[in-house]
């Protein structure tokens, strides 16, 4: 507790908590990330397996409370003194004594009916009624439940219930070779193939002390920006659509398709898969800078038209404000944090390559839907400029694409600024060179918790717009 408190007071944030089952003990790794290029710091605690508990850090870190509940569900390690000790990942139909990450959890248990009520704060008073949304939705998205307490049209309180799909992703990594596991890393969440696979290979490389050639690092940075581009234009169109301006979304999807075709030419895959290896990266071709400039110009024009529409501007401005102190307390990352004035970006704070003078971190202070829209628009422009600069620096090189076999044993972690925010992976290797543990933290793990705070005093019809402005991943969260 003292070490964690001291690090938090120095400006570090709790980025990851990984539990390991080592024979008769549980080993828990707390990974703290600094700012301004400070190196991450690990704090390790070992506890006996037959008396598995740790003191809760919720008094000093909100994020710790969520990691602790996750650890109890997956491993059965009790966070003593936790103010909300109820389940997080395991819903009521999960057997109480079955923890899916433990060694003895190889055989799937018999699941009962989900008959226990979900613990939530019930709002009482004159005129209060509830609206339940999900977990099954009209669109083709993964399940999530939202419970609204409403007076008139105003949301008094909204609570989320996620983790309907425990896919066992971290368990699937166990026993695989790092080279074979890259394909799994690419599929953690489909729209972040590069972000997660890059975080994975970088963690393996740190564990083995593998140096990546300079051209391959530039290729990796380029792929990361191309992934950011196609996702940001998708959201810019979808946000306009949720405000009733469908024609802007049609043009955004046209521009997205242009970017996806560029991805296909660059990687041989529209989602940019198959380009990374442990120790390297290689693409089939480099994008045409003129094509990227043309798309960026069209996006800038589309943003101007969208924001000039008075109804759209009115729907965006002042809607669902996430204040800076709230964003900081929840540990938000990526465009959600930067739209609320939190200046955080792993490309600058924990870089794997120097992006040069063309790179800057856009920050807005409004914290509303408009700010989250503007951050995406500004980041699209920056990413285009950075991509063109990287192409020029590559000077025709497609990367070496070498594959290095990691040495046996060792552990490593990495921080990669995916398009939603900072992704963290931590890996440990066995004496045989296979993976014994991979811990994954998607930015959605933090950002989902901030959505209800932003919705306070928002009207119900603005929920879809607000939710899209956050646009968090179910798959990245429900590992």
C-alpha positions as CSV (number, residue, x, y, z in Angstrom):
1,X,0.0,0.0,0.0
2,X,2.8,2.4,0.9
3,X,4.7,1.8,-2.3
4,X,1.6,2.2,-4.5
5,X,0.6,5.4,-2.7
6,X,4.0,6.8,-3.2
7,X,4.0,6.1,-6.9
8,X,0.6,7.5,-7.4
9,X,1.6,10.7,-5.5
10,X,4.5,11.0,-7.9
11,X,2.1,11.1,-10.8
12,X,2.3,7.5,-11.9
13,X,-0.9,5.7,-12.8
14,X,-1.8,2.0,-12.2
15,X,-1.8,0.6,-15.8
16,X,-2.0,-3.1,-15.2
17,X,-2.5,-5.8,-12.5
18,X,-1.5,-9.3,-13.5
19,X,-2.0,-12.4,-11.2
20,X,0.2,-15.4,-11.7
21,X,-0.3,-18.9,-10.2
22,X,3.2,-20.2,-9.2
23,X,2.9,-23.6,-7.6
24,X,1.8,-22.9,-4.0
25,X,1.8,-19.1,-4.2
26,X,0.0,-16.4,-6.2
27,X,2.4,-13.7,-7.5
28,X,0.7,-10.4,-8.3
29,X,2.4,-7.7,-10.5
30,X,1.3,-4.1,-10.2
31,X,2.6,-2.1,-13.2
32,X,2.7,1.6,-12.8
33,X,3.1,3.9,-15.8
34,X,4.8,7.3,-15.5
35,X,4.5,10.4,-17.7
36,X,7.0,12.4,-19.7
37,X,9.1,9.3,-20.6
38,X,9.5,8.0,-17.1
39,X,10.1,4.2,-17.2
40,X,7.3,2.0,-15.9
41,X,7.8,0.5,-12.4
42,X,6.6,-2.9,-11.2
43,X,5.6,-3.8,-7.7
44,X,5.4,-7.5,-7.0
45,X,3.5,-9.2,-4.1
46,X,3.5,-12.9,-3.4
47,X,0.9,-14.5,-1.3
48,X,0.2,-18.2,-0.2
49,X,-2.4,-20.0,-2.4
50,X,-4.1,-21.4,0.7
51,X,-4.7,-17.9,2.1
52,X,-5.1,-15.8,-1.0
53,X,-5.9,-12.2,-0.2
54,X,-4.3,-8.8,-0.7
55,X,-5.2,-5.4,0.9
56,X,-7.4,-3.4,-1.5
57,X,-5.9,-0.3,-3.0
58,X,-9.2,1.3,-3.7
59,X,-8.5,4.0,-1.1
60,X,-5.8,5.4,-3.3
61,X,-6.8,4.3,-6.8
62,X,-10.3,3.8,-8.4
63,X,-8.7,1.8,-11.2
64,X,-7.2,-0.6,-8.6
65,X,-10.7,-1.5,-7.4
66,X,-11.7,-2.8,-10.9
67,X,-8.4,-4.7,-11.4
68,X,-8.9,-6.3,-7.9
69,X,-12.5,-7.5,-8.7
70,X,-11.3,-8.9,-12.0
71,X,-8.5,-10.7,-10.2
72,X,-10.9,-12.2,-7.7
73,X,-13.2,-13.5,-10.5
74,X,-10.3,-15.0,-12.5
75,X,-8.1,-16.3,-9.8
76,X,-10.0,-16.2,-6.5
77,X,-7.6,-13.7,-4.8
78,X,-9.7,-11.7,-2.4
79,X,-9.2,-7.9,-2.2
80,X,-9.6,-7.4,1.5
81,X,-11.4,-4.1,2.4
82,X,-12.8,-3.5,-1.1
83,X,-15.9,-1.4,-0.8
84,X,-17.7,-3.2,-3.8
85,X,-16.6,-6.8,-3.5
86,X,-19.4,-8.2,-5.8
87,X,-18.5,-9.9,-9.0
88,X,-17.2,-8.1,-12.1
89,X,-16.6,-10.6,-14.8
90,X,-18.5,-13.6,-13.6
91,X,-22.2,-13.1,-13.6
92,X,-24.5,-15.0,-11.2
93,X,-24.7,-18.2,-13.3
94,X,-20.9,-18.8,-12.8
95,X,-20.1,-21.3,-10.0
96,X,-18.7,-19.6,-6.9
97,X,-15.6,-21.8,-6.7
98,X,-14.6,-21.9,-10.3
99,X,-12.0,-19.3,-11.5
100,X,-11.3,-19.6,-15.2
101,X,-7.6,-18.6,-15.2
102,X,-6.5,-21.1,-12.5
103,X,-4.7,-24.3,-13.5
104,X,-7.5,-26.5,-12.2
105,X,-10.1,-24.7,-14.5
106,X,-9.4,-26.9,-17.5
107,X,-12.8,-28.5,-17.5
108,X,-15.8,-26.2,-18.1
109,X,-18.2,-26.3,-15.1
110,X,-21.9,-26.7,-15.2
111,X,-23.5,-23.2,-15.4
112,X,-26.8,-22.6,-13.6
113,X,-29.4,-20.0,-14.5
114,X,-28.6,-16.3,-13.9
115,X,-31.2,-15.8,-11.2
116,X,-29.4,-13.4,-8.8
117,X,-30.2,-9.7,-9.2
118,X,-27.4,-7.4,-10.5
119,X,-26.4,-5.1,-7.6
120,X,-27.1,-1.5,-8.6
121,X,-28.1,1.7,-6.9
122,X,-31.8,2.1,-7.1
123,X,-32.9,5.7,-7.5
124,X,-36.2,6.5,-5.7
125,X,-38.5,9.5,-5.7
126,X,-41.4,11.1,-7.4
127,X,-41.4,10.6,-11.2
128,X,-38.4,8.2,-11.3
129,X,-38.7,5.3,-13.7
130,X,-36.2,2.9,-15.2
131,X,-35.2,2.1,-18.8
132,X,-33.3,-1.1,-19.5
133,X,-31.2,-1.3,-22.7
134,X,-29.5,-4.5,-23.8
135,X,-27.7,-6.8,-23.3
136,X,-29.1,-7.8,-26.8
137,X,-29.1,-4.9,-29.2
138,X,-30.7,-4.2,-32.5
139,X,-27.3,-3.7,-34.2
140,X,-24.6,-6.3,-34.8
141,X,-22.6,-5.5,-31.7
142,X,-21.5,-7.5,-28.7
143,X,-23.7,-7.6,-25.5
144,X,-23.8,-4.9,-22.9
145,X,-26.6,-3.9,-20.5
146,X,-27.4,-0.2,-19.6
147,X,-29.8,0.6,-16.8
148,X,-31.2,4.1,-16.8
149,X,-32.9,5.9,-13.9
150,X,-34.9,8.7,-15.5
151,X,-37.1,11.7,-14.5
152,X,-38.9,12.9,-17.6
153,X,-36.2,12.6,-20.3
154,X,-33.3,13.4,-18.0
155,X,-30.9,10.7,-16.9
156,X,-30.4,10.8,-13.2
157,X,-28.2,7.8,-13.1
158,X,-27.0,5.1,-15.6
159,X,-25.2,1.9,-14.7
160,X,-23.4,-0.4,-17.1
161,X,-23.1,-4.2,-16.9
162,X,-20.6,-5.7,-19.2
163,X,-18.6,-8.9,-19.4
164,X,-21.4,-11.0,-20.9
165,X,-18.8,-12.8,-23.0
166,X,-15.7,-14.2,-21.2
167,X,-13.8,-15.5,-24.3
168,X,-10.8,-16.7,-22.3
169,X,-8.3,-14.8,-24.5
170,X,-5.5,-14.6,-21.9
171,X,-5.9,-18.4,-21.3
172,X,-5.6,-19.1,-25.0
173,X,-2.1,-17.5,-25.1
174,X,-0.8,-20.0,-22.6
175,X,1.6,-22.6,-24.1
176,X,1.8,-21.0,-27.5
177,X,5.0,-19.8,-29.0
178,X,5.2,-16.0,-29.4
179,X,5.3,-16.3,-33.2
180,X,2.2,-18.4,-33.4
181,X,0.4,-16.2,-30.9
182,X,0.6,-13.0,-33.1
183,X,-2.5,-14.2,-35.0
184,X,-4.4,-14.4,-31.7
185,X,-3.2,-10.9,-30.6
186,X,-4.5,-9.5,-33.9
187,X,-8.0,-10.8,-33.1
188,X,-8.3,-9.5,-29.5
189,X,-10.5,-6.8,-30.9
190,X,-11.0,-6.6,-34.7
191,X,-10.7,-2.8,-35.2
192,X,-7.4,-2.7,-33.3
193,X,-5.4,-5.5,-35.0
194,X,-2.2,-3.4,-35.1
195,X,-2.5,-1.8,-31.7
196,X,-2.8,-5.2,-29.9
197,X,-0.5,-7.2,-32.0
198,X,2.2,-4.5,-31.8
199,X,1.8,-4.3,-28.0
200,X,2.2,-8.1,-27.8
201,X,5.3,-8.4,-30.0
202,X,6.9,-5.4,-28.2
203,X,6.3,-7.0,-24.8
204,X,7.9,-10.2,-26.1
205,X,10.9,-8.3,-27.4
206,X,11.4,-6.5,-24.1
207,X,11.3,-9.8,-22.3
208,X,14.1,-11.2,-24.6
209,X,16.1,-8.0,-25.2
210,X,15.4,-8.1,-28.9
211,X,16.3,-4.9,-30.9
212,X,14.1,-4.1,-33.8
213,X,15.8,-2.5,-36.9
214,X,15.0,1.2,-37.5
215,X,13.1,0.7,-40.8
216,X,10.9,-1.9,-39.1
217,X,10.1,0.5,-36.3
218,X,9.1,3.1,-38.9
219,X,6.8,0.6,-40.6
220,X,5.2,-0.3,-37.3
221,X,4.5,3.4,-36.6
222,X,3.0,3.8,-40.0
223,X,0.7,0.8,-39.6
224,X,-0.4,2.2,-36.3
225,X,-1.3,5.6,-37.9
226,X,-3.1,3.9,-40.8
227,X,-5.3,2.0,-38.2
228,X,-6.0,5.3,-36.5
229,X,-7.1,7.0,-39.7
230,X,-9.7,4.5,-40.8
231,X,-11.2,4.2,-37.3
232,X,-11.4,7.9,-36.7
233,X,-13.2,8.7,-40.0
234,X,-15.6,5.9,-39.2
235,X,-16.5,7.6,-35.9
236,X,-16.7,11.1,-37.5
237,X,-19.3,9.8,-39.8
238,X,-21.2,7.8,-37.2
239,X,-21.4,10.8,-34.8
240,X,-22.9,13.0,-37.5
241,X,-25.3,10.2,-38.3
242,X,-26.4,9.9,-34.7
243,X,-27.2,13.7,-34.8
244,X,-29.5,13.1,-37.8
245,X,-27.0,14.2,-40.5
246,X,-26.8,11.0,-42.4
247,X,-25.4,12.4,-45.6
248,X,-22.1,13.2,-43.7
249,X,-21.9,9.5,-42.7
250,X,-22.3,8.4,-46.3
251,X,-19.4,10.5,-47.4
252,X,-17.4,9.3,-44.3
253,X,-18.0,5.7,-45.2
254,X,-16.8,6.5,-48.8
255,X,-13.5,7.9,-47.4
256,X,-13.2,5.0,-45.0
257,X,-13.5,2.6,-48.0
258,X,-10.6,4.5,-49.7
259,X,-8.5,4.0,-46.6
260,X,-9.4,0.3,-46.4
261,X,-8.3,-0.2,-50.0
262,X,-5.0,1.5,-49.1
263,X,-4.7,-0.9,-46.2
264,X,-5.2,-3.8,-48.5
265,X,-2.5,-2.7,-50.9
266,X,-0.1,-2.0,-48.0
267,X,-0.7,-5.1,-45.9
268,X,-2.6,-7.5,-48.1
269,X,-5.4,-7.3,-45.5
270,X,-8.0,-4.5,-45.0
271,X,-7.4,-4.7,-41.2
272,X,-3.6,-4.6,-41.7
273,X,-3.0,-8.1,-40.4
274,X,0.0,-10.2,-41.1
275,X,2.7,-7.5,-41.1
276,X,4.3,-7.9,-37.7
277,X,6.7,-10.5,-36.4
278,X,8.8,-10.8,-33.2
279,X,11.8,-8.6,-34.1
280,X,10.5,-7.0,-37.2
281,X,7.8,-5.8,-39.6
282,X,7.2,-5.7,-43.3
283,X,4.6,-4.4,-45.7
284,X,3.9,-5.1,-49.4
285,X,3.9,-1.5,-50.4
286,X,3.8,2.0,-49.0
287,X,0.8,4.3,-49.4
288,X,0.8,7.1,-52.0
289,X,1.3,10.3,-50.0
290,X,-0.9,12.2,-52.6
291,X,-3.8,9.8,-51.9
292,X,-3.5,10.4,-48.1
293,X,-3.4,14.1,-48.6
294,X,-6.5,14.0,-50.8
295,X,-8.4,12.0,-48.2
296,X,-7.3,14.3,-45.4
297,X,-8.5,17.3,-47.4
298,X,-11.9,15.7,-48.0
299,X,-12.1,14.8,-44.3
300,X,-11.3,18.4,-43.3
301,X,-14.1,19.7,-45.7
302,X,-16.5,17.1,-44.3
303,X,-15.8,18.2,-40.7
304,X,-16.4,21.8,-41.6
305,X,-19.7,21.0,-43.3
306,X,-20.8,18.9,-40.3
307,X,-20.0,21.5,-37.7
308,X,-21.5,24.3,-39.7
309,X,-24.9,22.5,-39.5
310,X,-26.7,24.3,-36.6
311,X,-28.7,21.3,-35.5
312,X,-25.6,19.1,-35.4
313,X,-23.6,21.7,-33.6
314,X,-26.4,22.1,-31.0
315,X,-26.5,18.4,-30.5
316,X,-22.8,18.1,-29.9
317,X,-22.1,21.2,-27.8
318,X,-22.5,20.8,-24.1
319,X,-23.8,17.2,-24.4
320,X,-22.5,14.7,-21.8
321,X,-19.6,16.6,-20.3
322,X,-16.9,14.5,-18.7
323,X,-15.0,17.0,-16.5
324,X,-11.2,16.9,-16.2
325,X,-11.3,15.8,-12.6
326,X,-13.7,12.9,-13.5
327,X,-11.6,11.8,-16.4
328,X,-8.5,11.8,-14.2
329,X,-10.2,9.9,-11.4
330,X,-11.4,7.2,-13.7
331,X,-8.0,6.8,-15.4
332,X,-9.4,7.6,-18.8
333,X,-7.2,7.3,-21.8
334,X,-7.0,8.2,-25.5
335,X,-9.4,10.6,-27.1
336,X,-11.8,10.4,-24.2
337,X,-9.1,11.7,-21.8
338,X,-7.7,14.3,-24.3
339,X,-11.2,15.7,-25.0
340,X,-11.4,16.5,-21.2
341,X,-8.1,18.2,-21.0
342,X,-5.9,15.2,-19.9
343,X,-2.8,15.5,-22.0
344,X,-1.7,11.8,-22.2
345,X,-0.4,9.9,-25.3
346,X,2.0,6.9,-25.2
347,X,3.4,7.9,-28.6
348,X,5.0,10.9,-26.8
349,X,5.2,9.7,-23.2
350,X,6.5,6.1,-23.9
351,X,7.6,6.2,-27.5
352,X,9.1,3.2,-29.4
353,X,10.1,5.6,-32.3
354,X,10.7,9.3,-32.7
355,X,7.8,10.6,-34.7
356,X,9.5,13.9,-35.4
357,X,8.3,17.5,-35.4
358,X,5.2,16.7,-37.4
359,X,3.7,14.9,-34.4
360,X,1.7,16.7,-31.8
361,X,-0.9,15.7,-29.2
362,X,-4.3,17.5,-29.8
363,X,-6.1,18.4,-26.5
364,X,-9.6,19.8,-26.0
365,X,-11.0,21.0,-22.7
366,X,-14.8,20.9,-23.3
367,X,-15.2,17.3,-22.3
368,X,-18.5,17.1,-24.3
369,X,-19.5,15.3,-27.5
370,X,-18.2,18.2,-29.5
371,X,-14.7,17.9,-27.9
372,X,-14.6,14.2,-28.5
373,X,-15.5,14.9,-32.2
374,X,-12.9,17.6,-32.5
375,X,-10.2,15.4,-31.0
376,X,-10.8,12.8,-33.7
377,X,-10.8,15.4,-36.5
378,X,-7.6,17.0,-35.3
379,X,-5.9,13.6,-34.7
380,X,-6.9,12.6,-38.3
381,X,-5.0,15.6,-39.6
382,X,-2.0,14.9,-37.4
383,X,-1.9,11.2,-38.3
384,X,-2.0,12.0,-42.0
385,X,1.0,14.3,-41.6
386,X,2.9,11.8,-39.5
387,X,2.1,9.0,-42.0
388,X,3.5,11.0,-44.9
389,X,6.6,11.9,-42.9
390,X,7.1,8.2,-42.1
391,X,6.8,7.3,-45.7
392,X,9.4,9.8,-46.7
393,X,11.7,8.6,-43.9
394,X,11.3,5.0,-45.1
395,X,12.6,6.1,-48.6
396,X,11.1,3.0,-50.3
397,X,12.0,0.5,-47.6
398,X,9.2,-2.0,-46.8
399,X,10.9,-3.2,-43.6
400,X,13.1,-6.3,-43.2
401,X,10.4,-8.5,-41.7
402,X,12.8,-10.7,-39.9
403,X,11.6,-13.1,-37.2
404,X,13.7,-13.6,-34.0
405,X,13.2,-16.5,-31.7
406,X,12.9,-15.2,-28.1
407,X,15.1,-16.5,-25.5
408,X,13.7,-18.7,-22.8
409,X,12.3,-17.2,-19.6
410,X,12.0,-13.5,-18.9
411,X,9.1,-11.0,-18.7
412,X,8.3,-7.8,-20.5
413,X,5.7,-5.2,-20.9
414,X,4.8,-2.6,-23.5
415,X,2.7,0.5,-24.0
416,X,1.2,1.3,-27.4
417,X,-1.1,4.2,-28.3
418,X,-3.9,2.5,-30.1
419,X,-6.5,4.5,-31.8
420,X,-8.8,4.4,-28.7
421,X,-5.9,5.0,-26.3
422,X,-3.0,3.3,-24.5
423,X,-2.9,-0.5,-24.8
424,X,-0.7,-2.4,-22.3
425,X,0.5,-6.0,-22.7
426,X,2.7,-7.9,-20.2
427,X,4.1,-11.3,-21.1
428,X,6.1,-14.0,-19.3
429,X,8.0,-16.8,-21.1
430,X,8.7,-20.3,-19.9
431,X,12.1,-22.1,-19.9
432,X,10.9,-23.7,-23.1
433,X,10.3,-20.3,-24.8
434,X,6.5,-20.6,-24.8
435,X,4.1,-18.1,-23.2
436,X,3.2,-18.8,-19.6
437,X,1.1,-15.6,-19.1
438,X,-0.1,-12.7,-21.2
439,X,-2.0,-9.9,-19.5
440,X,-3.9,-7.5,-21.7
441,X,-5.4,-4.1,-20.8
442,X,-7.4,-2.3,-23.5
443,X,-8.2,1.4,-22.9
444,X,-11.9,0.4,-22.8
445,X,-11.3,-1.2,-19.4
446,X,-10.8,2.3,-18.0
447,X,-13.0,4.3,-20.3
448,X,-16.3,2.3,-20.0
449,X,-16.4,3.4,-16.3
450,X,-16.5,7.1,-17.2
451,X,-19.5,6.8,-19.5
452,X,-22.1,6.9,-16.7
453,X,-20.5,10.0,-15.2
454,X,-20.7,11.8,-18.5
455,X,-24.4,10.9,-18.9
456,X,-25.5,12.5,-15.7
457,X,-28.1,15.2,-16.5
458,X,-28.2,14.1,-20.2
459,X,-31.5,13.4,-21.8
460,X,-32.2,9.8,-22.9
461,X,-32.3,10.6,-26.6
462,X,-28.7,11.7,-26.4
463,X,-27.5,8.3,-25.1
464,X,-26.7,6.8,-28.5
465,X,-24.8,10.0,-29.5
466,X,-22.8,10.0,-26.2
467,X,-22.1,6.3,-26.4
468,X,-20.7,6.7,-29.9
469,X,-18.6,9.6,-28.8
470,X,-16.9,7.3,-26.3
471,X,-17.1,4.3,-28.7
472,X,-15.5,1.8,-26.4
473,X,-14.8,-1.8,-27.3
474,X,-16.8,-4.7,-25.8
475,X,-14.3,-7.2,-27.2
476,X,-11.3,-5.4,-25.7
477,X,-13.0,-5.2,-22.4
478,X,-14.6,-8.7,-22.3
479,X,-11.5,-10.7,-22.7
